[in-house]
Amino acid sequence: MIAPALTLEEQRNAVEELLRPERLPDGTEPEERVVYSGISWESYLAFDKRLGDDRPGPRLYYLDGELEIMSTSEEHERVKKWLGDLLAVYFEEKEIEIMPRGQATMRRALKAAGAEPDESWCIRGEKKFPDLVLEIALSSGGIKKLEVYQRFAVPEVWLWRRNRLEIFVLSRSGHYEASPSSRLLPGLDLALLERCVAIRSWQRAHRTFRAAVSNSK
């Protein structure tokens, strides 16, 4: 009888292959998410520090002792880039003053919450926390992002799921409610934005979006 001769690295690679998320129906690769429970705030900060400030990834989210570690995919980054750039066009065309916050880390120790959004913006003036947050969610699972951003009282959260935007606005009760349109950007045509994100050519997506926004003035 011959015993298996797998090395530790081979075992690790085999496990990672088994746990890799299935591709989406269109063949694109989703994000990879791992959630650890029972993590103290101090351990979360120490882990983040060990990863380094200028790292390209992974992304960290923290909520009430749960730490989500997320690695993005090429499609995740494409959608994020398209949406961020198209919104930049909208802000420029509509002459809306903004302060981009990007993926700047958000933390509140007393609220036991931490996040690194895909994109974020302060609208009409710089603030401690952004007015608008964008999250790309090609895969399910992970920490509930709305609960995270509720701790920061972010007025509006956009989730990109199943090839469309879902808008959530913070109500007076302090909870998020689904909305068919953006309260911060009431003139934005969400259907147009979704169509342009689906265009795989960056230049064509920009030209299409800019022309439509410009004609709507």
Backbone torsions as a table, in degrees:
resi	resn	phi	psi	omega
1	MET	NA	131.7	-178.2
2	ILE	-104.7	121.2	-179.5
3	ALA	-72.9	147.9	176.3
4	PRO	-58.3	141.7	-176.2
5	ALA	-118.4	37.6	178.5
6	LEU	-73.7	133.4	175.2
7	THR	-78.9	167.2	178.4
8	LEU	-59.6	-40.3	179.9
9	GLU	-65.2	-39.8	178.8
10	GLU	-66.0	-38.5	177.2
11	GLN	-64.2	-43.5	179.6
12	ARG	-62.5	-43.6	179.3
13	ASN	-63.8	-37.3	179.9
14	ALA	-66.1	-41.5	178.7
15	VAL	-65.1	-44.2	179.8
16	GLU	-62.0	-36.6	178.9
17	GLU	-66.5	-40.7	179.5
18	LEU	-67.1	-35.1	-175.5
19	LEU	-92.3	0.0	179.5
20	ARG	-69.1	131.1	-178.1
21	PRO	-58.3	146.0	176.7
22	GLU	-65.6	149.4	177.2
23	ARG	-66.5	153.8	179.0
24	LEU	-71.2	164.1	-178.8
25	PRO	-53.2	-31.1	180.0
26	ASP	-86.7	5.0	176.4
27	GLY	93.0	-7.9	-179.5
28	THR	-77.6	156.8	-177.4
29	GLU	-92.5	130.4	179.3
30	PRO	-83.1	-178.8	175.5
31	GLU	-73.0	164.7	172.2
32	GLU	-112.8	128.1	-177.3
33	ARG	-126.2	136.3	173.3
34	VAL	-130.8	131.6	-179.5
35	VAL	-116.8	128.6	176.2
36	TYR	-110.3	133.9	179.4
37	SER	-102.2	160.3	177.6
38	GLY	72.9	29.3	-179.4
39	ILE	-97.5	124.5	179.8
40	SER	-73.8	160.4	177.2
41	TRP	-58.9	-40.4	-179.9
42	GLU	-65.3	-39.2	178.9
43	SER	-68.0	-37.7	176.4
44	TYR	-60.4	-47.4	-179.7
45	LEU	-64.5	-39.9	-179.7
46	ALA	-65.8	-40.2	179.1
47	PHE	-65.9	-42.9	178.4
48	ASP	-61.5	-41.9	179.6
49	LYS	-65.1	-38.6	-179.7
50	ARG	-66.6	-33.2	177.9
51	LEU	-68.1	-29.2	178.7
52	GLY	100.3	154.2	-175.5
53	ASP	-77.6	-33.4	-173.0
54	ASP	-101.2	24.3	-177.4
55	ARG	-72.5	145.9	174.1
56	PRO	-76.2	-19.3	-179.2
57	GLY	-179.2	174.3	-3.2
58	PRO	-77.9	174.1	179.0
59	ARG	-97.3	144.5	-176.6
60	LEU	-119.5	139.9	172.0
61	TYR	-132.5	142.5	-178.1
62	TYR	-135.8	137.2	178.4
63	LEU	-156.0	115.2	173.1
64	ASP	49.0	48.1	175.6
65	GLY	88.1	-0.6	175.8
66	GLU	-107.1	131.7	-179.4
67	LEU	-116.5	120.4	176.3
68	GLU	-101.2	129.5	175.6
69	ILE	-113.0	119.3	-174.1
70	MET	-124.0	131.5	172.3
71	SER	-106.9	131.2	-176.5
72	THR	-86.8	166.1	178.1
73	SER	-112.5	173.3	179.0
74	GLU	-62.3	-40.6	180.0
75	GLU	-68.5	-38.2	175.3
76	HIS	-55.9	-49.2	-178.8
77	GLU	-67.3	-35.7	178.5
78	ARG	-63.5	-49.0	-178.9
79	VAL	-61.1	-43.5	178.0
80	LYS	-59.0	-44.8	-179.2
81	LYS	-64.8	-46.2	-179.7
82	TRP	-59.3	-50.3	-177.2
83	LEU	-63.6	-43.8	-180.0
84	GLY	-62.4	-43.7	-179.0
85	ASP	-69.6	-38.6	179.4
86	LEU	-67.0	-38.6	176.7
87	LEU	-66.3	-33.6	176.0
88	ALA	-61.6	-39.2	176.1
89	VAL	-62.6	-44.3	-178.9
90	TYR	-62.7	-46.3	179.5
91	PHE	-60.1	-39.9	-179.5
92	GLU	-67.6	-48.4	-176.9
93	GLU	-65.0	-35.9	-178.1
94	LYS	-92.0	1.7	178.2
95	GLU	54.7	47.1	177.8
96	ILE	-98.0	119.5	-180.0
97	GLU	-75.1	130.7	-178.6
98	ILE	-135.9	165.4	169.3
99	MET	-127.7	102.6	-179.8
100	PRO	-63.1	135.5	177.6
101	ARG	-110.2	-14.9	177.7
102	GLY	56.0	-130.4	-178.8
103	GLN	-100.2	20.8	-177.9
104	ALA	-53.1	132.1	-176.6
105	THR	-65.0	136.2	176.2
106	MET	-113.2	131.6	179.7
107	ARG	-144.1	142.6	170.8
108	ARG	-141.8	104.5	-176.1
109	ALA	-61.3	-43.9	-177.8
110	LEU	-66.4	-23.4	178.6
111	LYS	-97.0	-1.0	179.5
112	ALA	51.4	49.7	-177.3
113	ALA	-140.7	142.2	176.0
114	GLY	-148.9	146.3	-177.1
115	ALA	-153.2	154.6	172.0
116	GLU	-130.6	86.6	-174.8
117	PRO	-64.8	161.3	176.0
118	ASP	-66.0	-46.4	175.0
119	GLU	-149.0	155.1	177.3
120	SER	-157.1	154.0	-176.5
121	TRP	-143.4	141.7	163.8
122	CYS	-95.4	131.1	-175.9
123	ILE	-109.7	128.0	179.6
124	ARG	56.5	53.3	175.8
125	GLY	126.9	139.3	-179.4
126	GLU	-76.4	140.1	-178.4
127	LYS	-137.2	169.8	-179.6
128	LYS	-65.2	-43.3	177.0
129	PHE	-122.0	152.0	-175.2
130	PRO	-69.0	159.6	175.1
131	ASP	-84.6	-30.8	-174.3
132	LEU	-133.6	130.9	179.9
133	VAL	-124.7	138.8	176.6
134	LEU	-115.6	131.4	175.4
135	GLU	-127.2	129.5	175.4
136	ILE	-96.1	124.6	-178.2
137	ALA	-129.0	85.5	177.7
138	LEU	-78.9	-24.9	178.7
139	SER	-118.4	160.2	180.0
140	SER	-93.3	174.9	177.8
141	GLY	92.3	-176.6	-179.3
142	GLY	88.1	-178.8	179.0
143	ILE	-68.0	144.8	179.7
144	LYS	-71.9	109.0	-173.6
145	LYS	-66.0	-33.7	179.7
146	LEU	-63.4	-36.6	177.6
147	GLU	-67.6	-35.3	177.4
148	VAL	-63.2	-51.9	-174.6
149	TYR	-72.7	-19.9	174.5
150	GLN	-63.9	-33.1	179.8
151	ARG	-66.8	-23.2	179.1
152	PHE	-99.1	-1.0	-178.4
153	ALA	55.2	41.3	175.9
154	VAL	-69.0	122.6	-174.6
155	PRO	-59.5	-33.9	-175.3
156	GLU	-146.5	133.1	178.6
157	VAL	-122.8	130.5	176.5
158	TRP	-109.0	128.5	175.0
159	LEU	-114.9	127.4	174.5
160	TRP	-96.3	108.8	-179.7
161	ARG	-138.7	139.6	177.0
162	ARG	52.8	42.7	174.2
163	ASN	64.4	27.5	174.9
164	ARG	-150.4	161.7	178.8
165	LEU	-91.5	134.8	172.6
166	GLU	-113.9	125.6	-176.0
167	ILE	-104.0	130.7	177.6
168	PHE	-126.3	126.9	-178.9
169	VAL	-114.9	145.2	-178.3
170	LEU	-78.8	121.8	-178.7
171	SER	-83.5	172.7	178.7
172	ARG	-63.9	-24.8	179.1
173	SER	-77.5	-7.6	179.4
174	GLY	90.2	11.2	178.4
175	HIS	-115.3	155.6	179.9
176	TYR	-84.8	141.0	176.8
177	GLU	-126.1	138.7	178.1
178	ALA	-65.8	142.5	-178.7
179	SER	-136.3	141.6	178.8
180	PRO	-74.2	-12.7	-179.5
181	SER	-146.7	169.3	179.3
182	SER	-86.3	131.6	174.8
183	ARG	-77.7	-31.5	179.5
184	LEU	-73.9	-34.7	-178.8
185	LEU	-127.1	70.0	-172.4
186	PRO	-63.4	-22.0	-179.2
187	GLY	-89.5	-1.0	-176.6
188	LEU	-75.3	128.6	177.8
189	ASP	-85.4	101.7	-176.2
190	LEU	-67.3	-36.0	178.9
191	ALA	-62.7	-40.4	176.6
192	LEU	-62.5	-44.6	179.9
193	LEU	-60.0	-44.1	179.5
194	GLU	-64.2	-40.8	179.3
195	ARG	-63.6	-39.7	-177.7
196	CYS	-72.2	-32.6	175.6
197	VAL	-64.5	-32.3	-179.6
198	ALA	-72.1	-16.9	178.6
199	ILE	-75.7	121.5	-173.8
200	ARG	-76.7	-17.3	177.5
201	SER	-87.2	120.1	-179.4
202	TRP	-60.9	-44.7	-178.3
203	GLN	-66.5	-42.6	-179.4
204	ARG	-67.5	-38.1	177.2
205	ALA	-61.4	-43.2	179.6
206	HIS	-64.7	-48.0	-178.1
207	ARG	-61.1	-43.0	-179.3
208	THR	-63.3	-45.4	-177.6
209	PHE	-68.4	-46.2	-178.5
210	ARG	-62.3	-42.5	-179.7
211	ALA	-61.5	-43.6	-179.3
212	ALA	-66.5	-42.8	179.9
213	VAL	-65.8	-42.6	-179.6
214	SER	-63.8	-39.2	-179.4
215	ASN	-71.6	-18.1	-177.6
216	SER	-86.7	-2.2	-179.6
217	LYS	-68.4	NA	NA
